[in-house]
Amino acid sequence: MSHSRREFIRYVVAGSVASGCTADTALLPAPDATSSPSKPVGAPRVEGEHFEICHQVRDGHHFDLPAATAKTEIAIVGGGVAGLSAAYFLRGKEWLLLEKEDHFGGNAYQEEFDGQPFATGSAYAYHGDEGDVLASELGLKLPLVNMPDPTLVNKTYVPDTWKTGITQLPYPKEIVASFLKFREDVLKIKIKERMPELDALPFSRFTAAYAPEVQQWWDIYGPSNWGATTPDTSAYVGLYNANDLLTGGDGKRAILPGGLGCITHRLVEILQPKYKECMLGEAAVVAAIQEKDSVNVTYLREGKLTTVSAKVVLMCAPKHITSRITPGLPAEQRTAMRRTRFAPYPVVNLIFDKPVYNRGYDNWCPGNSFTDFIVADWTVRNDPGYKQKNNILSCYTPLREEFRSTLLEEADSKTLAARVLADFQKILPEFNVDPVEVRIYRRGHPMFISGPGQYTKNRVAAAQPMDRIYFGGNDSGGPESLTSESVRLSQVGVEWANLILAGKPGARELAQKALAPVAD
């Protein structure tokens, strides 16, 4: 893409890079008064936050914690899917939700362009899972995707990559034969029966024997879905997902435009009319200190530290932050929390004012700076009366951990987005079209990495509850980063809190049962 074309396209850099930060709007440039969705301009507009507070938390900065000036029964730390669903299940109870951002939704956050919703992270649910069930309860019907995954490689569109399309892959016949052999061999493995053994091994142990193109495919699928390439992936996670694709499990996917942000968006709509004063945005928790009969939770909001005394805490923040704001953790548990690895994960949304691509829902693109892209309005495109105003394609762009710092700087983020666009425009001839806008939504630690041992061992050690602090969120579940696990564990957390508040036995046993690895 030429320099002049790049400068014409409007780039918007937004989103958080690490947990524990609040926005300092004084650091942001004033928005361009001439900008509008229909009028692209060259200068990028920056939205989001700076990283001072999260880096202070990370580096062990000492905060002078004030005495408690307020009380609540239940404090919820984190306003993503886990925190919002916990608040929803706690309706009628006394609770306070603290969220570091100025909006709620976390990794499942819905954005809009000219009234058209699109996803900035979590893409879909599975029909009948906890996320889908919650959506139905909220009045949302998630339509089925009803489309197997294509692959776009060597300027060729290959529908249904791992089933009917496998012989159409544009590779020499010996490489296609290797894809077929991989499929045959995976279907023979008794994956569920061998869960503990397979979870201790890297997935690359099972991909290395095949053509490099086979491993290359899984080396884009893995980072997009569980944050890691085959050498850093649990063989159980890799083989389970491979088997699921090969046997049509992707046929259960369901979603609305906006991805799983449609659920958090609806939760906020339901909760805020009655509980607005209990939902604090831009409130970064810096400490949760367990006492004998309470937990003192200190948060920074509007430049002021405030401490609230809670009877119990539902901790819905990622483990790398939880380990730093929760004194009193057993040493082994703190080590397990910090051993949990997280992938940096920007999402680049290409917004076109005319149709560019509507042939497949989730499209895999080996050999590019992004792994796959999703057509935002795929499941509603054929609804009676629906007309696509803009073709919004969400490019998933997970990075290796050593490149996390790329997301700290506006210029680096813009360069990454430009590279994604340039790669996209080369995939098929019809893709050589300029968008009206490119939005990069950056997150530094949104997805835990499903490495060997994470599901069966490390996660279980990291998520054990304290006497009055329950550790939820999808990194307490697994075997990969799933919204359904956030919802499930929030339901368990609410039941756990009710037992603690009522002085009844069984809370710890309830949590431990919920954390037990399940071959499913």
N, C-alpha and C positions, 0 to 999 in steps of 0.2 A: 504494500500500500504506500503510495507516495506521501511525502511530507505534507503537501497541501491538502490532500484528501483527509489525512489524519487530523489535521488542525481544524477542519471544517466540522467534524463530528463532535458532538457534545458528549463529554465524559463526566460522569458523576461518580465520585468516590465516596462510599458511605460504609458505616458499620463499625463494629467493635473488633478489636484484635485480641484482647485478653479480658478475663473476668476481673471484677473488682474496681472498674474505672467509672468515673462519671464525667459528663461532658463539661468542658470549660469553653463556653461559647465565645469568650473574649479572644480565644486563640484562633477562631475561624474567620476567614475573610468574608466580607459582606457579599451577599449573593448578587449576581449580575442582574441589574434591573431589566435588561433586555431579554433575559432568558425566558423561554416558555417551551412546553412540550412540542409545539408545532414549529418552533424557530430555533434550530440548532446553532450553537455558538461554540467557538473554540475553547474558551477558558473553562476549566473544570470547576464544578461547584463541590465543595467538600462538606459532607454532613457526617455527624458521628461524635467521636470523643477523642480526647488525648489519653495518654497512658500513664500519667504520673502516679495515680493512686494504686493501680494494679502493680506497677513496678515497685512501689514502696512496700506493698503487702508481700510481694515475691521476695524482696530483699531483706525482709525482717525488720522494717522500720518500726520504731517504738512510738505508739500513739498514746497520748495521755487520756486514758479512758475515764469519762465522767461517771458519777454515780447514776443509778437508774432514776429516771424522773417520770416513768410511765410503766404500766403493767398490761399484760395481755395473757390470755391462756396459751395461745399457740402463735409462735413466730414462724413465718415461712420465709426462707432465704432463697431468693431467685424467682423471677417471674416468667420463666419459660413454660413449656408444656407441663413439666412436673409441678412447678409452683402454682400455676393457674389451675390445673386440674385438682390439686390438693385443696386449694381455696374453694373450688366448686363443690367438692365432696364434703367440705366443712361448713356449708351454708347452715346458718342457725347457731353456729358456735362463735366464740370470740377469737378473732385471729388478726394478725397484722402481716401483710406481705411486703417484703423489701426487695426492690429490683434496682440494679445498678444503672440501667439505661433510662432514657426518658420515655420509653415505650415498653410494652410487654410483648412477649412472644418468644424471646430467646432465639434459638436456632430455627424455630418454626415461625418465622415472621413474614407476614404478607405485605407486599408493596403493591402500588398501583401506578399505571401510566395512562393518563387520559381516561380514568375510570375503569381501566382493564387490570384486574389483579394478576400478579405473577409471584413466583416463589423466590425467596432469597436464601433458601436452605432446604430443609427437610421436604422431600418431594411427594411421597405418597404413603398411604396405609395399605393394609391387606384386608380384604373383605372378611369381616367377622372378628378381626383383632380388637384389642382394647381401644385403640384410637378410633376405629370405625364405629364401634359400639357407642363410645362417648359422643362422636359426631351425630349419630342417630338420635341420641338422647337430647342433644342440643338443637335438634330440628334440621340438621344438615344431612342430605342424602349424598353419599360419595359414589358417583357412577364408576363402573368398572372401566379400566383402561382398554381392555379387550384388544391388545396389540402386542405380540411378541417383539423382542428387541431386535432391530436391524443393526448391521454394522456398515459403516461407510469407510471404505479403505481402497487405495489404489484407484481413486475416482470411480468407484463402483458402489452401488446401493445393493446390499445383500439383506433381504428380509428374513426374519426368523433365524437368526444366526446359528443357533445350536440344534435346530430340528430340521425343518424342511430346507433351510437355506444353506446348510453346511457344505453341500457339494457345489454351491454357487460362489464360494469364496474365490476371489481373483488371485489365486496362488498356483504354483506348479502342482501337478497331481500328487507328488509325494508329500507336500505340505498339507494338502487337503486330506490325504490319507492319515496323516498324523493327528489332525483334528478329529477325524472319525475314530481313531484308535483311543484317543483321550476320552472321548465320550463313552466308548464301549467299556473301557477300563473303570471309569468312575462309577458307572452303573452297577458294577460288580462288587464294589466295596460296601461292607456293612458298616456304614458311617455311625449310626446311632449306637450300635453295640460297642463300637470302639472309641466312644467319645473321650474318655480320660487319656487314652494312648495318643489319639490323633491331636488332641488339644496341646500336647506337649511338644509336637513336631512342627517344623515350618512347612507351609504349603508347597514351597519350592521343591521339597523332597518328592512331591508327586507330579510336578510339572517339568522338571529338568530333563526327563527322558524323552520329551517330545520336541517337535520342531520349535525353534525360537519364536515363531509367530504365535504358537499356542500360549507360551508363557507371556508374550507381549500383550495378548488379549486380556489375560487375567491380571497383568500388571497395570491395566487401566481400570478394570472392573473393581479390583480390590481397593485402591485409593479412593474411588468414588463412593464405595459402599461401606467400607470399614477402615479406611485410612491408611492402608499399607499395601505395598507390593508383595509378591509371593514369598520372598525370603523372610519378611517380617510379619507374615500372616499365620495364624493358627491353622494347621492342616484341617482341623475339624471345621472351622469357619469356612475355609475355602472349598472343601469338598462338599459340605452341606449345601452351600450356595450353588455350586456347580450342579449337584444332583437336582436341586430345585429348578434350575433353569432347564436342564435336560428333560425333566419330566413335566414341564408346563406349569410349575408353581407360580411363575410370573403372571399367569392368567387371573390370579386373585387380586392383583393390584387395583386400587380404587382411589380416586382423588377428584377434587374440584380445582379450578384455576386458583393459583395462590399457594398450591401445595398444602402442606399441613398447617401453614399459617392461617388457612380458613378456619381451623378449629380454635386456635388461640384468639383469632380475631372475634369469633363468636363468643368465646368464654369471657372476654373483656366486655363485650356488649351486654352480656347477661349479668355479670358481677358488678360492674361499676355503678349502675343506678342505685343500688342498695348499699354497696360496700366501698364506694369511692374513697372515703376517708381512711379505709383500712388498706388501701393499695398505694404504696409510696414508690414512685419512680425517682430516678436519680438519687437513690439511697444505697450507697455502696457499703456493705457490711465489712468491718475491719476486725471484729472479734466476736466470738460466741463462747463465753466462759461459763462452764457448768459449775453451779454451786450445789449445795445439798438438796434443796427443794425447788430450784429454779435455774434458769440460764440467763445471764446478762448478755444481751446482744447490742453491740455498739455499731452505729452506722454513721456515715458522713453524708450530709445532705445540705446543700446551699452553704457549703463552707463550714458547717457546724457539726461537731460530734455529739450524738445523742445516744443514750443507753436506755433500752427498754428491758424490763424484767419479764421473762416468759416462763410459764410452767413447763412447757416442752417446746422443742424446736424441730421443725422439719427442714433439714438442710438439703436444698435442691440446687446447689452450686457444684461445679465440677471439682473433682478430687484434688487437683493441683492447687486450687484456692482453698478448699475446705481444710486441707492439711495445715495451712498457714494461718487460718483464722480460728482454729479450734484447739486451744491449749488443753492439755490433759489427756490427749490421745495416747494409748499404749504405743510404745516405740515401734513394735512390729506393724501395727495398723498404720501409723504415720508413714513408715517405710513403704508399705503396700500402696497407700494413696499416691505417694510421690513416684512410685514405680509405674503408675498408670501413665501411658504416653498419649499425647494428643496431636492430631494432625492439623496444621494450618490449612484453612479451606475457604478461599474466595469463590464466589459465584459471579460470573460475568453474564449479564443479561443484554442481549443484542435486540434492539427494538427497531423493527422495520415498519414503514408505513404502507407496505404492500406485501402480498404473499411471496415468501421466499421458499419456505419448506413446510409442508403439512403431511408428509408421507409416513411418519412414524412417531411414536411417543418418546421413547428413550433410545437415543441413537449413539452407538459406540464408535469412536473415531481414533483408532490406534495411531501412534506416531505424531501426536500433536501436543500443544501446550495445555490442552484441556482433555478430559477423558471422555465425556459424553455431553449431549445437550438434550433438553426436554422442550417440547412444544407446550407452552403454558396453558393454552385453552383446549388441549386435545380432547378431553372428555365431554366438552360441551359444544364442539365445533359443528356437530350435526343436529343439534337441538332445533326444533321448529322455530323459525324466526330469528335465529342467532346469526349475526353477521360479524365477521372478524374485522375489527377496526385496525388493529395493529398485529403483526406477526411477531410475537415475543418469544425468543429462543433463549433458554437459560443454560449457559455453558458451565458445567461443573469442573472446577479447576483446582483440585487438591494439590498441595505442595509437599515436598519432603520437609521434614522437621528443620533441617539446617537452613531452609529458605524462609522461615517464619518472619524474619526481619524485613523481608520484601514488602510486607503489608504495613509497616510502620510509617513509611513515607508516601505522601501523595504522588510524587513523581514516579516512584517505583511501581505503585499500584496502577497508575495510568499506563505505564509502559507495558505491564503485564496484560492489561486489558487490550491494548493495541495489538499485542502479539497474538492473543486469542482470536481477535477479529481477523488478523491477517491469515492465521492458520485456517480459520473457518472458511474464508473466501476462496481458499485453494482446494477444498475437499471435493466439490463438484462444480462444474462450469457455471451452473445457475446460481451458485452462492456468491459470485463476484458482484455483490450489490452493497451499497453503503447503507448502514442503518441511520436513523435520525438521532438515535441516542445509544450510548453504551453506559451501563451502570455496573460498577463492580462493588459487590457487597463483601467486605473483608471480615473474616473472623480468624483469630489466631489459634484458638484451642476448642473448637466446637465439637469435634468428633474424637472419642477415644479410639485408640488403635487396638484392633483385635489380634494381638500378638500371641505367640505360644504361651499357654499357661494363664492368660488373662481371665478367661471365662471360668475355668474349673478351680483356680487357686487364688490368684492375686486379687481378683474382684471380690471374692468371698471374704478374704482377710481385710480388705479395705473398707467394706460396707457394714461391718458389724456395728449395731447401735450402741451408744453410750446409755447411761441411765436415763437421760432426759433429752438426748439428741439422736434423731433418726436420720440416716444418710440415704436419701433418695436420688432421683435423677437416673438417666439412662446408663450412666457409667457404673451404677450399682447393679445393672441388669446385664443383658447380653443375649446371645453371644456377640452381637454387634450393636452399633448405635441405632436404637429403634425408639420411635415415639411411643409405640405400644408399651414398651417397657417402662417409660416414664410414667404413663398413665397407670399401669398395673401397680408399680411400686408406690405411687401416690395413694392409691386405694388402700394398700397395705399400711402405709404410713399413717393415714387417718385412723384406721382401726387400731394401730399401735398407740397413737396419741390418746384415743378414747380409753384404752385400757389403763394407761399411765394416769390419766386425769381421774379416773374412777377408782384408782388404787387397787385394781384387780390384777391377778397374776397372768402370766402367759405372753406378755409383750415381747420379751426377748425371743421366746420360742417361735412366735409368729413371724418375726423378722427373719430369723435364721431359716425357717422353712421356705420363706419367699426368696431367699438368696441361694438356695440349693440349686446346683446345675441340673438342667433338665435337657435330655436329648429329645428335641421336638422338631 
